[in-house]
């Protein structure tokens, strides 16, 4: 009943708009006629002053054919909705309009109808599938990230792989290595830690030495060290992995620091002090790879642990990890710029994305279901290009973009997590969004979101 009454009221508004246009046209004609009368009076006065005989005929404004005097509109102040609908129905019937054939959708722009229906729709799954433009942008983003991987990331340093593949190192990593500091710098001397005692434990941990102790100790890992390294400092001990992939825990390696904040501060400062030494520190989480005694990789049938150890010794450290993040940063920058630029230029797209974000409860761009889908496509393309890069480099594992693979796995996890959301949670999200739209009510007449009437 409400929609039927609204259709009738909109139909009446349309008829009033037609009448108003005629009224405005008549007012414009009257204004023009008044100006012509003033011009004619001035002309007559000038003719008299100059002593010239007046013309036989005077200029007059012709009548507007078919013009009708618009009827006085009925006041609606204080009239309730039912009375307004009745008045509108009566006026339309007098004009010969079939009120029973009026439909609300006929008086609104099709895009407006779609937007209104979307505000109050419900479903058990999130509508997050990228459209053709999103897909094209995501693929282009992945190609750009792959180009950065080939031109900037490359491999840690110049190498003759397998004595037959001459490969150039990354210029960015080379620039980062130009800031090398000695291992006994002042910060390292100030922030000594219990897990940095190389000479005292080298006999107890196989493979432990000056060039490998940072790879084998969890305290030197930029990711795991924040937890395990801090605990080692608090207990004055050491946690490491020997060459056979076994975890070794030692105690009594230094004076314990019981305050966790002080221990964490020592851990962070020690990582900073070692980060730009000749051997650097391993990439975040890379220490875990040294425990994987599986696989037969490369021409020498190396295990994952042996391959990870060789890669670190060839410069695959945290500085090269920063270089690897450039391809990920390029992809994220391009994709986010496209996402927000399209939302700014395309109001319908913006309305749809805002609705999906409200249903999903996505506060940030990374949590938006549509953006997650585009990110998965982009990083899948970039990861595929990285696989091709490894093949072009003759299977050199140094060409693996560790940061790109981590972002691809993260994007996959985000999409799977969104897809596995409970249907009840999704339906509740639609319900809450619809309720919020009902509470906001119909937009004001001066609101840019006010639906557009199609005047026929």
N, C-alpha and C positions, 0 to 999 in steps of 0.2 A: 504494500500500500504506500509506504514512504517513497519507494523508487518511482511508482506510478505518479504520485503527486509531484515529485521533483521533475519528472519528465514534462508534466503539464505546465509546471511553473516555468521551466526553461523554454518551452514552446512559446509561452506568453511573453517572456523576456525577448525572445527573438522577434516576435511581431512588434513589440514596443521599439526595438532597435530600428526596424524598418521605418516605423512612423517617425522616430526621432531623426533619422537621416533626412526624411522629407522636410521636417520642421527646420533642421539646420540649413538645408539648401535654400528654403524660403527666406530665412533670416539673412543668409548671405546675399541673396538677390535684393532684399530690401536695403541692406547696407550699401550695396553697389548703386542702387537707384538714388539713395540720398546723396552719395558723393557726386553722382551725375547732375543732380539738381543744383548742388552748390557750384559745380563747375559751370552749369548753364547760367546761373545768376551772375557769376563773375564775368562770363562772356558778354551778357547783355549790358552789364555796367560798362565794360570796356568799349563796346560798340557805341554806346551813347556818348562816352567821353570823346571818342574819336570822330563822332558825327557821321557814322556809317549807318546806312539803312539796315534794319534788322532782317534776317532771313524770313521768308514766308512761313516756313514750317518749324515747329519746335521739336527737339529731341525728346522722346518719351520712352519709358521702359516698357517693353511688351510684357503682357501677362504670361505667367508660366503655365503652359498647357497641362491639364490633368492634376494640378496642385490642389490638395484638399487641406482644409483646416484641421490640424491634429486635434483629436479629442483630449479633453482634460483627463490626466491620469487620476485614478482613484487613490485616495490616501490609504496607506497600509499600516500606518503607525497604530499600534495597539490591537491589530487584528491577529488572531492566532493562526497557526499553520493551516488548519482545516479550512478556515474562512478564506485564507489566501489562495488555497488550491481551488475552492469553489469559484472564487472570482476569476481566477485564471481560466478555468474550464469554460465559464460563461463567455468570457471575452473571445476565446478561441472559437467557440461555437458560432458566435456572431460573425466572425471573420470567415466562416466556412471551413475551418480546420477540423479534421477528424481526430478528436482527442484520444480515441481508442487505439489509434495506430502510432501514437507517439511512443518512442523508446529513448531511454536516457543515453544509450550508446550512440544514437543517431545525432545527438546534439553536442557530442564531445569529440575531440581529436582522437583518432585511433591509438596514438601513442599514450595519450592521457588515460584512455580506458585500460590499456595494458598496465600502466603504472599503478592505477587504482586497484586493479585486480591483484597485482603483485603484493601490494601492501597488506592485503587480507587473505592471501593464499596460505595453504597449509600442506605439509608433506612430511614424509618420514625420512627423507634424505635431503642433503644440502645441494642446491643447484650451483655447483662450482665448476662445471666443465668449461674450459676456455673456448671462446668462439674463434673464428678463423683469423681475426686480427690479432687476438692474444697469442694464438699458436704461431703465427708468422713472426710476431715480435720476439717470442721466446726462442724460436729457432735462430733468428738473427742474433740474438744475445749470446746463445751458445757458440755460434760461429765466431763472434767477436772475442769471446773468452778463449776459444781455441787458438785464435790468431795471436793473442797475448802469450799464451802458453808456448807457442812455437818461437816467437820473436824475442821474448823477454825472459821467460822462466828457463827454458832450455835444460841444461844440466849444471851441477854445482861448479865445475871447473873444466878446463880443456883436458881432453883425455883421448888416448888412442885405444879405444875399446876392442878387446880381443886381438890387439895388434894389427887391426886392419880397418877399423872405423875411426877416422879422425873426426872428433866432435868438439865444437866450441862451447865454452861455458857461458853462463849467464852474465851479461855486463852489470846487471843490478847486484847480483851476489858479489861480483868482483869489487864493486864500489863499496858494499857493506864491509867486505874484508879489509878495505883500506884503513878502517878504523881499529885495527888490531891493537891490543894492549898486552903487556907482559902478564904471565900467569900470577906473578907475585905483586900485583898492583896494590895500591894502598887500601882499596876497599876490600880486597880478598884478605889482606892482612888483618884488617879490623874485624871482619865478619867470618872468622874461622868457625868451622862446623865439625861435628864429630864424624860425619861420613866422608870427610875429605882426607883421611889418614891413609895415604897410598902405601908408603913403605912399611907400615906396621902390619898391614893385613894382606899384602900381595901373596904371601905364602899360603894363606888360608883360603883364598878365592882364586881359582884357576882362571887364567886369562886376564887377571887384574893388573893394570900397569898405568903409567903416566898418561898414555894416549887413549886408553879405553875405560878408565875408572869412572868417567862421567857417564858413559853409556851404560855401565853395569850397575851403578848405584841409583836407586829410585830418588834419592834426594836431589840429584842433578837434573831430573826430568821437570821441565817447566809446568807440567800438568800434575803428575802424580806427586812431585816433590812438595807441593803445597800442603799435602796431607801426610804422606809417609815421611818426607824429609823433616817436616815440623815435629812429628812424633819422635823421630830419631834424635833431633836436637834436644827435645824435652827429656829423653831418657839417656842421652849421652851415648847412643849406639849407632849402628850402621845396618842398613838393609840393602842387599845387593843380589845380583844374579851371576852365577859363575858361567864359565864357557859351555858347560853341559846343560844350561837352562834351569838349574836348581836355585831356589831362593835360599840365601844365606843370611842369617841374622846374628849380629855380634853386638856385644855390650861392652861398657867400660872404655870407649874410645875417646871420651872427653867429658868435661864437666857438664852435668845436666843443667838445663835451664827450665825451671818448672812453670814459669809464666808463659802461657800459650801465645799471648800477643807478642811478647819479646821474641819467643822462638820463631814465630811466623815472620817477624820483621827480619831476623837473621837469615832465614831461608830465602826471602825475596832479595835481600841485598847480596847474598852470596851468589844467587843465580845471575844477578846483574853483573857482578864482578867477573864471572866466568863467561858471560855471553859473548864477549868480543876478544877473548884470548885466541891464540892460533887454532886450538882444537874446538873451541866453542862449546856449546851444550847441545844435546840431542833435541830433535823436534818434539813437540808435546806428545806424550804417549808412546814415543818410539821405543822406550825401554821394554815395553811389553813384548815387542817383536823378538827380543833377544831370548825369550823363554820358549819360543815356538820351535821345537826341534822336530819339525815335520817338513815334508816336501823334498823334491829333487829338482832344484831350479838351476837354470843356466847350463852352460857346457860342462861345468865341473860338478854337477849334481849337488849343489849346496842346499842346506836346509834354510828355512825362513830366518832362523836365528843367525846363521853364518852370513846370509845375504845382507841382513840388517846391519851386522857388524862391519862388513866390507863397505857398505854404502856410507856409514858414518865416518869411517876412516878416509873416504874419498871426498869428504866435505858436505855430506848430506846432513846438515845440522840445522839449528834454529835460525841461523841467518838465511840459509837457502829456503827455509820454511816461510820466512817473511816474503821472499821473492815469489814463492808459489802462491801466496795469497793474492798477488796482483791480478791473476786471472779471475779469481773468485770475486774480488772487489770490483773488477770491471763489469762482470756479469750482473752483480747486485746493483751497481749504479745505473746501468743501462735499463735493467728491468724495472726498477723502482721509478725511474724517470718516466718511462713509458706509461706505467700504471697510473701515476698521478697526473701526468699531462693529459691522458685520455679522459680521466675523470673530470679534469678542469674544462676540457673542450666539449665533451659529450655529456650533456645533462642527463640523458636517459641512462647512459652507462653509469654515471655517478649515482643516480637514484637506485639502480639495481645493485651496485656494489655496496652502497650504504645499507640496503635492506638485507643483503646476505651477511654483512658484517654484524648487523644487529641480531639476526637469527643465530649466528654462530657465536656471538659474544666476543668477537675479535676486536680487541682494542688497538693492537699494533698491525702494521702492514704484514709482518711475517706470519701472523696468525690468521690472515684473511684466506679463506678456502680457495678463492680464485687465484690469488697471488701464489699460493702454495702449488697449485697445479702448473702455473706458468714457470715457477722456479724449478720444478721437477723436470720439465721439458728442457729448459735452458741448460741446466747442469748435467742432464743426461747427454745432451749433444756435446757439451764441453768435455765430459768424461770420455765419451766415445772418441773424440778427436785426440785426447791424451793417449788412449790405447793405440791409435794410429801413429802417434808420435813415438811411442816406445818401439813399435814395429819398424818405423823408418830409421830409428837409431840402432837397429840390429839387435833389439831385445835388451838394450842396456837398461837395467832397473833404475839407474840414476835419472832417467827421463820420466819416471812416474811422478805425477803431480799429487803428492800426498794430501795437500790442502783441498784440491779439487775433488778428490775421492771422498774425503770427509764431508764436504758440503753436499755432495750427491747423496751420500747415505743419510745425512740429516734431512735433506729435502724429501727423500723417500719415506723416512720415518714420519715426517709431518703429514704427508698425504695419507699414509696408512692409518695414522692416528685419527685423522679427520673422517676418513671413510668408515672406521670402526666405531664411530660415536653411536651411542644407543639411539634407536629410533624414537624412544620416548623423550630423550633430551632434545632431539631435533624438533619434534612436534611441539614440545613445551616452548622452544625458542620461537617457533612460528606463532604460537598462541600469545606469548608475551608481546611480540612485535605487533600483532594485530590489535591487542588490547591497548597498547600504547598509541597506535594510530587512531583508535576510537576515542581515547581520552583527549587527544589533541583536537579532534573535531574537524569540521570543514574549514579550509583556509579562508582568511579574510580576503575581501575583494582586492585590496592593494598588495596582497601577498604574491610574490612571483611564482609560488607553487599553486596558485589558484587555477583549476582546470580551465582550458580554453574552449569557449563556445564557437562552433562553426556556424556562421550566419549564412544562410542560404537565401 
